[in-house]
Amino acid sequence: MARLTGFLLALAILCSLGVVASQHQARKLYAAMELEQQNTQQLDEEWGRLQIEQRTWAGHARVEKLARERLLMKQPVPGQILLLEERP
């Protein structure tokens, strides 16, 4: 009977240690998940800012201004415009 009690006590202690270890691992994984969620949120915010910046740099008014100032381009007169039609 004493052997059975000792075996059950040892088994209970091992199970308790297993529970503690698994809870510790779960907490570590949860902390890592929280950190990755914060990183994801920061990347989403940066992506939004970059999209706004891209729209700003590619805006029609800005492109036209740069074409006029740097490339010395100007609006063609109606006689210089040639309309091409796509054939089916």
Helices and strands as residue ranges (DSSP letters): H 2-57, H 60-69, G 78-80
